[in-house]
């Protein structure tokens, strides 16, 4: 499986994330739909994730929930 690594810095916090290219595509699409920058969306997800949940896992779950909500 292939992963892409991206690094973000927001509000003094540094995020170094390795996700599948498809997940990055989904996040970019969601950010565009919400008129947000990708770094802002990642920051929102980081802030709202469950205690102890990895950020990569939270991002994947967020994307699945978003598209599931919009598919029904």
N, CA, C, O and CB atoms as a CASP TS submission, in Angstrom:
PFRMAT TS
TARGET T0000
AUTHOR 0000-0000-0000
METHOD Language model
MODEL 1
PARENT N/A
ATOM      1  N   UNK     1       0.841  -1.172   0.000  1.00  0.00           N
ATOM      2  CA  UNK     1       0.000   0.000   0.000  1.00  0.00           C
ATOM      3  C   UNK     1       0.890   1.241   0.000  1.00  0.00           C
ATOM      4  O   UNK     1       1.930   1.272   0.658  1.00  0.00           O
ATOM      5  CB  UNK     1      -0.959  -0.005   1.216  1.00  0.00           C
ATOM      6  N   UNK     2       0.481   2.227  -0.722  1.00  0.00           N
ATOM      7  CA  UNK     2       1.252   3.462  -0.868  1.00  0.00           C
ATOM      8  C   UNK     2       0.661   4.546   0.032  1.00  0.00           C
ATOM      9  O   UNK     2      -0.557   4.694   0.131  1.00  0.00           O
ATOM     10  CB  UNK     2       1.270   3.930  -2.349  1.00  0.00           C
ATOM     11  N   UNK     3       1.539   5.296   0.679  1.00  0.00           N
ATOM     12  CA  UNK     3       1.128   6.393   1.545  1.00  0.00           C
ATOM     13  C   UNK     3       1.798   7.678   1.090  1.00  0.00           C
ATOM     14  O   UNK     3       2.881   7.653   0.505  1.00  0.00           O
ATOM     15  CB  UNK     3       1.472   6.091   3.021  1.00  0.00           C
ATOM     16  N   UNK     4       1.146   8.801   1.362  1.00  0.00           N
ATOM     17  CA  UNK     4       1.724  10.117   1.145  1.00  0.00           C
ATOM     18  C   UNK     4       1.887  10.772   2.519  1.00  0.00           C
ATOM     19  O   UNK     4       0.997  10.702   3.367  1.00  0.00           O
ATOM     20  CB  UNK     4       0.827  10.994   0.184  1.00  0.00           C
ATOM     21  N   UNK     5       3.021  11.398   2.715  1.00  0.00           N
ATOM     22  CA  UNK     5       3.261  12.101   3.976  1.00  0.00           C
ATOM     23  C   UNK     5       3.167  13.599   3.742  1.00  0.00           C
ATOM     24  O   UNK     5       3.726  14.130   2.782  1.00  0.00           O
ATOM     25  CB  UNK     5       4.644  11.726   4.570  1.00  0.00           C
ATOM     26  N   UNK     6       2.452  14.268   4.632  1.00  0.00           N
ATOM     27  CA  UNK     6       2.343  15.735   4.578  1.00  0.00           C
ATOM     28  C   UNK     6       2.522  16.275   5.985  1.00  0.00           C
ATOM     29  O   UNK     6       2.158  15.630   6.968  1.00  0.00           O
ATOM     30  CB  UNK     6       0.965  16.193   3.974  1.00  0.00           C
ATOM     31  N   UNK     7       3.083  17.454   6.062  1.00  0.00           N
ATOM     32  CA  UNK     7       3.322  18.098   7.349  1.00  0.00           C
ATOM     33  C   UNK     7       2.574  19.423   7.394  1.00  0.00           C
ATOM     34  O   UNK     7       2.597  20.199   6.439  1.00  0.00           O
ATOM     35  CB  UNK     7       4.840  18.316   7.591  1.00  0.00           C
ATOM     36  N   UNK     8       1.915  19.665   8.514  1.00  0.00           N
ATOM     37  CA  UNK     8       1.144  20.886   8.722  1.00  0.00           C
ATOM     38  C   UNK     8       1.571  21.516  10.040  1.00  0.00           C
ATOM     39  O   UNK     8       2.015  20.831  10.961  1.00  0.00           O
ATOM     40  CB  UNK     8      -0.384  20.596   8.714  1.00  0.00           C
ATOM     41  N   UNK     9       1.429  22.820  10.110  1.00  0.00           N
ATOM     42  CA  UNK     9       1.634  23.520  11.367  1.00  0.00           C
ATOM     43  C   UNK     9       0.454  24.476  11.541  1.00  0.00           C
ATOM     44  O   UNK     9       0.149  25.298  10.677  1.00  0.00           O
ATOM     45  CB  UNK     9       3.018  24.287  11.391  1.00  0.00           C
ATOM     46  N   UNK    10      -0.196  24.328  12.700  1.00  0.00           N
ATOM     47  CA  UNK    10      -1.320  25.208  12.992  1.00  0.00           C
ATOM     48  C   UNK    10      -1.352  25.481  14.483  1.00  0.00           C
ATOM     49  O   UNK    10      -1.279  24.559  15.296  1.00  0.00           O
ATOM     50  CB  UNK    10      -2.660  24.589  12.513  1.00  0.00           C
ATOM     51  N   UNK    11      -1.461  26.740  14.834  1.00  0.00           N
ATOM     52  CA  UNK    11      -1.526  27.193  16.225  1.00  0.00           C
ATOM     53  C   UNK    11      -0.398  26.573  17.061  1.00  0.00           C
ATOM     54  O   UNK    11      -0.617  26.120  18.185  1.00  0.00           O
ATOM     55  CB  UNK    11      -2.897  26.839  16.836  1.00  0.00           C
ATOM     56  N   UNK    12       0.805  26.562  16.491  1.00  0.00           N
ATOM     57  CA  UNK    12       1.972  26.055  17.201  1.00  0.00           C
ATOM     58  C   UNK    12       2.085  24.546  17.243  1.00  0.00           C
ATOM     59  O   UNK    12       3.076  24.018  17.747  1.00  0.00           O
ATOM     60  CB  UNK    12       1.962  26.565  18.575  1.00  0.00           C
ATOM     61  N   UNK    13       1.102  23.846  16.729  1.00  0.00           N
ATOM     62  CA  UNK    13       1.124  22.373  16.717  1.00  0.00           C
ATOM     63  C   UNK    13       1.580  21.886  15.354  1.00  0.00           C
ATOM     64  O   UNK    13       1.120  22.381  14.325  1.00  0.00           O
ATOM     65  CB  UNK    13      -0.277  21.786  17.061  1.00  0.00           C
ATOM     66  N   UNK    14       2.486  20.916  15.346  1.00  0.00           N
ATOM     67  CA  UNK    14       2.984  20.341  14.094  1.00  0.00           C
ATOM     68  C   UNK    14       2.364  18.968  13.906  1.00  0.00           C
ATOM     69  O   UNK    14       2.388  18.135  14.812  1.00  0.00           O
ATOM     70  CB  UNK    14       4.542  20.250  14.092  1.00  0.00           C
ATOM     71  N   UNK    15       1.815  18.739  12.739  1.00  0.00           N
ATOM     72  CA  UNK    15       1.215  17.451  12.394  1.00  0.00           C
ATOM     73  C   UNK    15       1.981  16.864  11.217  1.00  0.00           C
ATOM     74  O   UNK    15       2.112  17.518  10.183  1.00  0.00           O
ATOM     75  CB  UNK    15      -0.305  17.602  12.054  1.00  0.00           C
ATOM     76  N   UNK    16       2.482  15.658  11.354  1.00  0.00           N
ATOM     77  CA  UNK    16       3.149  14.944  10.273  1.00  0.00           C
ATOM     78  C   UNK    16       2.323  13.679  10.034  1.00  0.00           C
ATOM     79  O   UNK    16       2.341  12.754  10.845  1.00  0.00           O
ATOM     80  CB  UNK    16       4.672  14.608  10.624  1.00  0.00           C
ATOM     81  N   UNK    17       1.607  13.651   8.923  1.00  0.00           N
ATOM     82  CA  UNK    17       0.611  12.608   8.688  1.00  0.00           C
ATOM     83  C   UNK    17       0.946  11.779   7.459  1.00  0.00           C
ATOM     84  O   UNK    17       1.351  12.313   6.426  1.00  0.00           O
ATOM     85  CB  UNK    17      -0.769  13.223   8.534  1.00  0.00           C
ATOM     86  N   UNK    18       0.772  10.470   7.582  1.00  0.00           N
ATOM     87  CA  UNK    18       0.943   9.541   6.466  1.00  0.00           C
ATOM     88  C   UNK    18      -0.407   8.887   6.199  1.00  0.00           C
ATOM     89  O   UNK    18      -0.902   8.092   6.998  1.00  0.00           O
ATOM     90  CB  UNK    18       2.051   8.464   6.771  1.00  0.00           C
ATOM     91  N   UNK    19      -0.989   9.241   5.055  1.00  0.00           N
ATOM     92  CA  UNK    19      -2.299   8.721   4.678  1.00  0.00           C
ATOM     93  C   UNK    19      -2.281   8.263   3.224  1.00  0.00           C
ATOM     94  O   UNK    19      -1.401   8.639   2.449  1.00  0.00           O
ATOM     95  CB  UNK    19      -3.392   9.788   4.896  1.00  0.00           C
ATOM     96  N   UNK    20      -3.257   7.455   2.874  1.00  0.00           N
ATOM     97  CA  UNK    20      -3.410   6.999   1.500  1.00  0.00           C
ATOM     98  C   UNK    20      -3.743   8.194   0.608  1.00  0.00           C
ATOM     99  O   UNK    20      -4.404   9.134   1.051  1.00  0.00           O
ATOM    100  CB  UNK    20      -4.510   5.907   1.397  1.00  0.00           C
ATOM    101  N   UNK    21      -3.286   8.161  -0.651  1.00  0.00           N
ATOM    102  CA  UNK    21      -3.587   9.271  -1.570  1.00  0.00           C
ATOM    103  C   UNK    21      -5.084   9.539  -1.696  1.00  0.00           C
ATOM    104  O   UNK    21      -5.501  10.689  -1.834  1.00  0.00           O
ATOM    105  CB  UNK    21      -3.010   8.977  -2.945  1.00  0.00           C
ATOM    106  N   UNK    22      -5.886   8.485  -1.649  1.00  0.00           N
ATOM    107  CA  UNK    22      -7.337   8.659  -1.742  1.00  0.00           C
ATOM    108  C   UNK    22      -7.882   9.472  -0.571  1.00  0.00           C
ATOM    109  O   UNK    22      -8.780  10.295  -0.748  1.00  0.00           O
ATOM    110  CB  UNK    22      -8.030   7.298  -1.795  1.00  0.00           C
ATOM    111  N   UNK    23      -7.344   9.246   0.616  1.00  0.00           N
ATOM    112  CA  UNK    23      -7.803   9.984   1.794  1.00  0.00           C
ATOM    113  C   UNK    23      -7.427  11.458   1.668  1.00  0.00           C
ATOM    114  O   UNK    23      -8.224  12.330   2.014  1.00  0.00           O
ATOM    115  CB  UNK    23      -7.200   9.382   3.088  1.00  0.00           C
ATOM    116  N   UNK    24      -6.218  11.746   1.173  1.00  0.00           N
ATOM    117  CA  UNK    24      -5.841  13.143   0.935  1.00  0.00           C
ATOM    118  C   UNK    24      -6.785  13.792  -0.073  1.00  0.00           C
ATOM    119  O   UNK    24      -7.195  14.939   0.100  1.00  0.00           O
ATOM    120  CB  UNK    24      -4.385  13.233   0.434  1.00  0.00           C
ATOM    121  N   UNK    25      -7.125  13.052  -1.123  1.00  0.00           N
ATOM    122  CA  UNK    25      -8.055  13.578  -2.133  1.00  0.00           C
ATOM    123  C   UNK    25      -9.393  13.909  -1.482  1.00  0.00           C
ATOM    124  O   UNK    25      -9.944  14.984  -1.721  1.00  0.00           O
ATOM    125  CB  UNK    25      -8.254  12.558  -3.289  1.00  0.00           C
ATOM    126  N   UNK    26      -9.924  13.000  -0.660  1.00  0.00           N
ATOM    127  CA  UNK    26     -11.205  13.232   0.011  1.00  0.00           C
ATOM    128  C   UNK    26     -11.131  14.453   0.910  1.00  0.00           C
ATOM    129  O   UNK    26     -12.035  15.289   0.910  1.00  0.00           O
ATOM    130  CB  UNK    26     -11.616  12.003   0.826  1.00  0.00           C
ATOM    131  N   UNK    27     -10.042  14.555   1.684  1.00  0.00           N
ATOM    132  CA  UNK    27      -9.903  15.707   2.585  1.00  0.00           C
ATOM    133  C   UNK    27      -9.856  17.025   1.830  1.00  0.00           C
ATOM    134  O   UNK    27     -10.477  18.007   2.238  1.00  0.00           O
ATOM    135  CB  UNK    27      -8.650  15.564   3.429  1.00  0.00           C
ATOM    136  N   UNK    28      -9.123  17.042   0.735  1.00  0.00           N
ATOM    137  CA  UNK    28      -9.049  18.259  -0.074  1.00  0.00           C
ATOM    138  C   UNK    28     -10.420  18.617  -0.633  1.00  0.00           C
ATOM    139  O   UNK    28     -10.797  19.788  -0.673  1.00  0.00           O
ATOM    140  CB  UNK    28      -8.038  18.086  -1.219  1.00  0.00           C
ATOM    141  N   UNK    29     -11.155  17.606  -1.060  1.00  0.00           N
ATOM    142  CA  UNK    29     -12.499  17.831  -1.587  1.00  0.00           C
ATOM    143  C   UNK    29     -13.434  18.364  -0.495  1.00  0.00           C
ATOM    144  O   UNK    29     -14.190  19.307  -0.731  1.00  0.00           O
ATOM    145  CB  UNK    29     -13.063  16.529  -2.182  1.00  0.00           C
ATOM    146  N   UNK    30     -13.384  17.767   0.688  1.00  0.00           N
ATOM    147  CA  UNK    30     -14.228  18.217   1.800  1.00  0.00           C
ATOM    148  C   UNK    30     -13.870  19.649   2.190  1.00  0.00           C
ATOM    149  O   UNK    30     -14.755  20.471   2.425  1.00  0.00           O
ATOM    150  CB  UNK    30     -14.076  17.274   3.019  1.00  0.00           C
ATOM    151  N   UNK    31     -12.583  19.944   2.259  1.00  0.00           N
ATOM    152  CA  UNK    31     -12.152  21.302   2.607  1.00  0.00           C
ATOM    153  C   UNK    31     -12.694  22.307   1.595  1.00  0.00           C
ATOM    154  O   UNK    31     -13.162  23.382   1.971  1.00  0.00           O
ATOM    155  CB  UNK    31     -10.609  21.386   2.669  1.00  0.00           C
ATOM    156  N   UNK    32     -12.631  21.961   0.334  1.00  0.00           N
ATOM    157  CA  UNK    32     -13.156  22.848  -0.717  1.00  0.00           C
ATOM    158  C   UNK    32     -14.660  23.046  -0.558  1.00  0.00           C
ATOM    159  O   UNK    32     -15.153  24.170  -0.659  1.00  0.00           O
ATOM    160  CB  UNK    32     -12.846  22.275  -2.116  1.00  0.00           C
ATOM    161  N   UNK    33     -15.384  21.966  -0.311  1.00  0.00           N
ATOM    162  CA  UNK    33     -16.834  22.056  -0.131  1.00  0.00           C
ATOM    163  C   UNK    33     -17.207  22.928   1.063  1.00  0.00           C
ATOM    164  O   UNK    33     -18.251  23.581   1.061  1.00  0.00           O
ATOM    165  CB  UNK    33     -17.428  20.667   0.042  1.00  0.00           C
ATOM    166  N   UNK    34     -16.354  22.935   2.080  1.00  0.00           N
ATOM    167  CA  UNK    34     -16.612  23.716   3.290  1.00  0.00           C
ATOM    168  C   UNK    34     -15.945  25.092   3.268  1.00  0.00           C
ATOM    169  O   UNK    34     -15.982  25.822   4.258  1.00  0.00           O
ATOM    170  CB  UNK    34     -16.138  22.949   4.499  1.00  0.00           C
ATOM    171  N   UNK    35     -15.336  25.439   2.132  1.00  0.00           N
ATOM    172  CA  UNK    35     -14.628  26.717   2.011  1.00  0.00           C
ATOM    173  C   UNK    35     -13.570  26.888   3.107  1.00  0.00           C
ATOM    174  O   UNK    35     -13.443  27.952   3.712  1.00  0.00           O
ATOM    175  CB  UNK    35     -15.625  27.877   2.067  1.00  0.00           C
ATOM    176  N   UNK    36     -12.818  25.812   3.342  1.00  0.00           N
ATOM    177  CA  UNK    36     -11.763  25.798   4.354  1.00  0.00           C
ATOM    178  C   UNK    36     -10.460  25.415   3.682  1.00  0.00           C
ATOM    179  O   UNK    36     -10.454  24.770   2.633  1.00  0.00           O
ATOM    180  CB  UNK    36     -12.100  24.815   5.516  1.00  0.00           C
ATOM    181  N   UNK    37      -9.369  25.813   4.286  1.00  0.00           N
ATOM    182  CA  UNK    37      -8.069  25.324   3.834  1.00  0.00           C
ATOM    183  C   UNK    37      -7.858  23.949   4.453  1.00  0.00           C
ATOM    184  O   UNK    37      -8.413  23.640   5.508  1.00  0.00           O
ATOM    185  CB  UNK    37      -6.905  26.313   4.225  1.00  0.00           C
ATOM    186  N   UNK    38      -7.056  23.133   3.792  1.00  0.00           N
ATOM    187  CA  UNK    38      -6.801  21.772   4.274  1.00  0.00           C
ATOM    188  C   UNK    38      -6.226  21.798   5.687  1.00  0.00           C
ATOM    189  O   UNK    38      -6.623  20.990   6.527  1.00  0.00           O
ATOM    190  CB  UNK    38      -5.839  21.033   3.324  1.00  0.00           C
ATOM    191  N   UNK    39      -5.318  22.691   5.956  1.00  0.00           N
ATOM    192  CA  UNK    39      -4.707  22.779   7.287  1.00  0.00           C
ATOM    193  C   UNK    39      -5.757  23.112   8.349  1.00  0.00           C
ATOM    194  O   UNK    39      -5.669  22.621   9.474  1.00  0.00           O
ATOM    195  CB  UNK    39      -3.588  23.842   7.297  1.00  0.00           C
ATOM    196  N   UNK    40      -6.734  23.928   8.011  1.00  0.00           N
ATOM    197  CA  UNK    40      -7.801  24.259   8.955  1.00  0.00           C
ATOM    198  C   UNK    40      -8.680  23.039   9.233  1.00  0.00           C
ATOM    199  O   UNK    40      -9.055  22.783  10.377  1.00  0.00           O
ATOM    200  CB  UNK    40      -8.657  25.418   8.414  1.00  0.00           C
ATOM    201  N   UNK    41      -9.002  22.298   8.189  1.00  0.00           N
ATOM    202  CA  UNK    41      -9.813  21.089   8.362  1.00  0.00           C
ATOM    203  C   UNK    41      -9.092  20.073   9.229  1.00  0.00           C
ATOM    204  O   UNK    41      -9.696  19.478  10.121  1.00  0.00           O
ATOM    205  CB  UNK    41     -10.155  20.470   7.002  1.00  0.00           C
ATOM    206  N   UNK    42      -7.810  19.869   8.977  1.00  0.00           N
ATOM    207  CA  UNK    42      -7.024  18.933   9.796  1.00  0.00           C
ATOM    208  C   UNK    42      -7.000  19.403  11.249  1.00  0.00           C
ATOM    209  O   UNK    42      -7.119  18.589  12.165  1.00  0.00           O
ATOM    210  CB  UNK    42      -5.574  18.802   9.246  1.00  0.00           C
ATOM    211  N   UNK    43      -6.849  20.699  11.464  1.00  0.00           N
ATOM    212  CA  UNK    43      -6.878  21.239  12.822  1.00  0.00           C
ATOM    213  C   UNK    43      -8.213  21.006  13.509  1.00  0.00           C
ATOM    214  O   UNK    43      -8.254  20.683  14.696  1.00  0.00           O
ATOM    215  CB  UNK    43      -6.573  22.717  12.797  1.00  0.00           C
ATOM    216  N   UNK    44      -9.307  21.166  12.771  1.00  0.00           N
ATOM    217  CA  UNK    44     -10.642  20.907  13.326  1.00  0.00           C
ATOM    218  C   UNK    44     -10.780  19.445  13.740  1.00  0.00           C
ATOM    219  O   UNK    44     -11.277  19.136  14.823  1.00  0.00           O
ATOM    220  CB  UNK    44     -11.735  21.272  12.301  1.00  0.00           C
ATOM    221  N   UNK    45     -10.337  18.564  12.872  1.00  0.00           N
ATOM    222  CA  UNK    45     -10.427  17.132  13.163  1.00  0.00           C
ATOM    223  C   UNK    45      -9.560  16.783  14.366  1.00  0.00           C
ATOM    224  O   UNK    45      -9.973  16.003  15.224  1.00  0.00           O
ATOM    225  CB  UNK    45     -10.003  16.297  11.935  1.00  0.00           C
ATOM    226  N   UNK    46      -8.364  17.354  14.431  1.00  0.00           N
ATOM    227  CA  UNK    46      -7.456  17.097  15.557  1.00  0.00           C
ATOM    228  C   UNK    46      -8.098  17.540  16.872  1.00  0.00           C
ATOM    229  O   UNK    46      -8.010  16.840  17.881  1.00  0.00           O
ATOM    230  CB  UNK    46      -6.107  17.829  15.347  1.00  0.00           C
ATOM    231  N   UNK    47      -8.734  18.687  16.852  1.00  0.00           N
ATOM    232  CA  UNK    47      -9.356  19.229  18.058  1.00  0.00           C
ATOM    233  C   UNK    47     -10.555  18.389  18.503  1.00  0.00           C
ATOM    234  O   UNK    47     -10.785  18.218  19.700  1.00  0.00           O
ATOM    235  CB  UNK    47      -9.793  20.673  17.819  1.00  0.00           C
ATOM    236  N   UNK    48     -11.317  17.863  17.538  1.00  0.00           N
ATOM    237  CA  UNK    48     -12.573  17.174  17.848  1.00  0.00           C
ATOM    238  C   UNK    48     -12.445  15.663  18.011  1.00  0.00           C
ATOM    239  O   UNK    48     -13.432  15.000  18.330  1.00  0.00           O
ATOM    240  CB  UNK    48     -13.563  17.456  16.778  1.00  0.00           C
ATOM    241  N   UNK    49     -11.262  15.104  17.802  1.00  0.00           N
ATOM    242  CA  UNK    49     -11.124  13.637  17.861  1.00  0.00           C
ATOM    243  C   UNK    49     -11.290  13.125  19.286  1.00  0.00           C
ATOM    244  O   UNK    49     -11.127  13.858  20.261  1.00  0.00           O
ATOM    245  CB  UNK    49      -9.757  13.201  17.307  1.00  0.00           C
ATOM    246  N   UNK    50     -11.618  11.845  19.366  1.00  0.00           N
ATOM    247  CA  UNK    50     -11.797  11.195  20.665  1.00  0.00           C
ATOM    248  C   UNK    50     -10.459  11.097  21.389  1.00  0.00           C
ATOM    249  O   UNK    50      -9.412  10.952  20.758  1.00  0.00           O
ATOM    250  CB  UNK    50     -12.422   9.790  20.493  1.00  0.00           C
ATOM    251  N   UNK    51     -10.501  11.178  22.702  1.00  0.00           N
ATOM    252  CA  UNK    51      -9.284  11.078  23.504  1.00  0.00           C
ATOM    253  C   UNK    51      -8.599   9.738  23.220  1.00  0.00           C
ATOM    254  O   UNK    51      -9.229   8.681  23.272  1.00  0.00           O
ATOM    255  CB  UNK    51      -9.607  11.225  25.024  1.00  0.00           C
ATOM    256  N   UNK    52      -7.306   9.802  22.923  1.00  0.00           N
ATOM    257  CA  UNK    52      -6.535   8.605  22.654  1.00  0.00           C
ATOM    258  C   UNK    52      -6.577   8.133  21.205  1.00  0.00           C
ATOM    259  O   UNK    52      -5.840   7.217  20.839  1.00  0.00           O
ATOM    260  CB  UNK    52      -7.011   7.523  23.525  1.00  0.00           C
ATOM    261  N   UNK    53      -7.415   8.732  20.385  1.00  0.00           N
ATOM    262  CA  UNK    53      -7.519   8.347  18.979  1.00  0.00           C
ATOM    263  C   UNK    53      -6.400   9.001  18.185  1.00  0.00           C
ATOM    264  O   UNK    53      -6.143  10.195  18.339  1.00  0.00           O
ATOM    265  CB  UNK    53      -8.898   8.738  18.399  1.00  0.00           C
ATOM    266  N   UNK    54      -5.738   8.234  17.342  1.00  0.00           N
ATOM    267  CA  UNK    54      -4.690   8.817  16.510  1.00  0.00           C
ATOM    268  C   UNK    54      -5.320   9.779  15.504  1.00  0.00           C
ATOM    269  O   UNK    54      -6.475   9.614  15.111  1.00  0.00           O
ATOM    270  CB  UNK    54      -3.878   7.709  15.780  1.00  0.00           C
ATOM    271  N   UNK    55      -4.557  10.771  15.099  1.00  0.00           N
ATOM    272  CA  UNK    55      -5.083  11.748  14.155  1.00  0.00           C
ATOM    273  C   UNK    55      -5.370  11.103  12.803  1.00  0.00           C
ATOM    274  O   UNK    55      -6.370  11.433  12.166  1.00  0.00           O
ATOM    275  CB  UNK    55      -4.100  12.908  13.989  1.00  0.00           C
ATOM    276  N   UNK    56      -4.517  10.196  12.359  1.00  0.00           N
ATOM    277  CA  UNK    56      -4.766   9.524  11.075  1.00  0.00           C
ATOM    278  C   UNK    56      -6.078   8.741  11.120  1.00  0.00           C
ATOM    279  O   UNK    56      -6.858   8.774  10.169  1.00  0.00           O
ATOM    280  CB  UNK    56      -3.595   8.578  10.722  1.00  0.00           C
ATOM    281  N   UNK    57      -6.312   8.048  12.211  1.00  0.00           N
ATOM    282  CA  UNK    57      -7.567   7.310  12.368  1.00  0.00           C
ATOM    283  C   UNK    57      -8.755   8.268  12.393  1.00  0.00           C
ATOM    284  O   UNK    57      -9.779   8.005  11.762  1.00  0.00           O
ATOM    285  CB  UNK    57      -7.539   6.462  13.654  1.00  0.00           C
ATOM    286  N   UNK    58      -8.624   9.367  13.113  1.00  0.00           N
ATOM    287  CA  UNK    58      -9.706  10.347  13.190  1.00  0.00           C
ATOM    288  C   UNK    58     -10.018  10.932  11.814  1.00  0.00           C
ATOM    289  O   UNK    58     -11.182  11.157  11.485  1.00  0.00           O
ATOM    290  CB  UNK    58      -9.340  11.469  14.168  1.00  0.00           C
ATOM    291  N   UNK    59      -8.991  11.177  11.016  1.00  0.00           N
ATOM    292  CA  UNK    59      -9.190  11.713   9.669  1.00  0.00           C
ATOM    293  C   UNK    59      -9.933  10.713   8.799  1.00  0.00           C
ATOM    294  O   UNK    59     -10.884  11.076   8.105  1.00  0.00           O
ATOM    295  CB  UNK    59      -7.844  12.075   9.025  1.00  0.00           C
ATOM    296  N   UNK    60      -9.510   9.466   8.831  1.00  0.00           N
ATOM    297  CA  UNK    60     -10.191   8.432   8.026  1.00  0.00           C
ATOM    298  C   UNK    60     -11.654   8.306   8.438  1.00  0.00           C
ATOM    299  O   UNK    60     -12.538   8.247   7.584  1.00  0.00           O
ATOM    300  CB  UNK    60      -9.481   7.063   8.178  1.00  0.00           C
ATOM    301  N   UNK    61     -11.911   8.266   9.749  1.00  0.00           N
ATOM    302  CA  UNK    61     -13.293   8.153  10.239  1.00  0.00           C
ATOM    303  C   UNK    61     -14.123   9.373   9.838  1.00  0.00           C
ATOM    304  O   UNK    61     -15.283   9.236   9.448  1.00  0.00           O
ATOM    305  CB  UNK    61     -13.308   7.988  11.771  1.00  0.00           C
ATOM    306  N   UNK    62     -13.538  10.551   9.934  1.00  0.00           N
ATOM    307  CA  UNK    62     -14.217  11.781   9.539  1.00  0.00           C
ATOM    308  C   UNK    62     -14.634  11.714   8.069  1.00  0.00           C
ATOM    309  O   UNK    62     -15.773  12.030   7.726  1.00  0.00           O
ATOM    310  CB  UNK    62     -13.309  13.002   9.784  1.00  0.00           C
ATOM    311  N   UNK    63     -13.705  11.302   7.203  1.00  0.00           N
ATOM    312  CA  UNK    63     -13.991  11.242   5.762  1.00  0.00           C
ATOM    313  C   UNK    63     -15.093  10.222   5.468  1.00  0.00           C
ATOM    314  O   UNK    63     -15.991  10.490   4.670  1.00  0.00           O
ATOM    315  CB  UNK    63     -12.712  10.884   4.970  1.00  0.00           C
ATOM    316  N   UNK    64     -15.026   9.068   6.104  1.00  0.00           N
ATOM    317  CA  UNK    64     -16.055   8.042   5.880  1.00  0.00           C
ATOM    318  C   UNK    64     -17.417   8.552   6.337  1.00  0.00           C
ATOM    319  O   UNK    64     -18.408   8.407   5.621  1.00  0.00           O
ATOM    320  CB  UNK    64     -15.696   6.732   6.627  1.00  0.00           C
ATOM    321  N   UNK    65     -17.470   9.149   7.524  1.00  0.00           N
ATOM    322  CA  UNK    65     -18.751   9.688   8.021  1.00  0.00           C
ATOM    323  C   UNK    65     -19.285  10.777   7.098  1.00  0.00           C
ATOM    324  O   UNK    65     -20.483  10.818   6.816  1.00  0.00           O
ATOM    325  CB  UNK    65     -18.585  10.248   9.448  1.00  0.00           C
ATOM    326  N   UNK    66     -18.410  11.655   6.628  1.00  0.00           N
ATOM    327  CA  UNK    66     -18.841  12.739   5.739  1.00  0.00           C
ATOM    328  C   UNK    66     -19.486  12.179   4.477  1.00  0.00           C
ATOM    329  O   UNK    66     -20.593  12.579   4.114  1.00  0.00           O
ATOM    330  CB  UNK    66     -17.650  13.640   5.367  1.00  0.00           C
ATOM    331  N   UNK    67     -18.806  11.261   3.812  1.00  0.00           N
ATOM    332  CA  UNK    67     -19.341  10.732   2.555  1.00  0.00           C
ATOM    333  C   UNK    67     -20.534   9.808   2.781  1.00  0.00           C
ATOM    334  O   UNK    67     -21.421   9.731   1.931  1.00  0.00           O
ATOM    335  CB  UNK    67     -18.254   9.986   1.800  1.00  0.00           C
ATOM    336  N   UNK    68     -20.568   9.125   3.882  1.00  0.00           N
ATOM    337  CA  UNK    68     -21.727   8.272   4.193  1.00  0.00           C
ATOM    338  C   UNK    68     -22.965   9.148   4.408  1.00  0.00           C
ATOM    339  O   UNK    68     -24.047   8.834   3.912  1.00  0.00           O
ATOM    340  CB  UNK    68     -21.451   7.393   5.459  1.00  0.00           C
ATOM    341  N   UNK    69     -22.800  10.241   5.147  1.00  0.00           N
ATOM    342  CA  UNK    69     -23.921  11.165   5.384  1.00  0.00           C
ATOM    343  C   UNK    69     -24.461  11.733   4.084  1.00  0.00           C
ATOM    344  O   UNK    69     -25.671  11.885   3.917  1.00  0.00           O
ATOM    345  CB  UNK    69     -23.488  12.305   6.301  1.00  0.00           C
ATOM    346  N   UNK    70     -23.559  12.045   3.167  1.00  0.00           N
ATOM    347  CA  UNK    70     -23.973  12.672   1.922  1.00  0.00           C
ATOM    348  C   UNK    70     -24.429  11.666   0.866  1.00  0.00           C
ATOM    349  O   UNK    70     -24.998  12.058  -0.154  1.00  0.00           O
ATOM    350  CB  UNK    70     -22.846  13.496   1.376  1.00  0.00           C
ATOM    351  N   UNK    71     -24.187  10.388   1.096  1.00  0.00           N
ATOM    352  CA  UNK    71     -24.598   9.356   0.144  1.00  0.00           C
ATOM    353  C   UNK    71     -26.006   8.862   0.426  1.00  0.00           C
ATOM    354  O   UNK    71     -26.659   8.308  -0.459  1.00  0.00           O
ATOM    355  CB  UNK    71     -23.626   8.188   0.180  1.00  0.00           C
ATOM    356  N   UNK    72     -26.477   9.054   1.639  1.00  0.00           N
ATOM    357  CA  UNK    72     -27.802   8.524   2.019  1.00  0.00           C
ATOM    358  C   UNK    72     -28.908   9.502   1.702  1.00  0.00           C
ATOM    359  O   UNK    72     -30.077   9.215   1.956  1.00  0.00           O
ATOM    360  CB  UNK    72     -27.839   8.184   3.503  1.00  0.00           C
TER
END
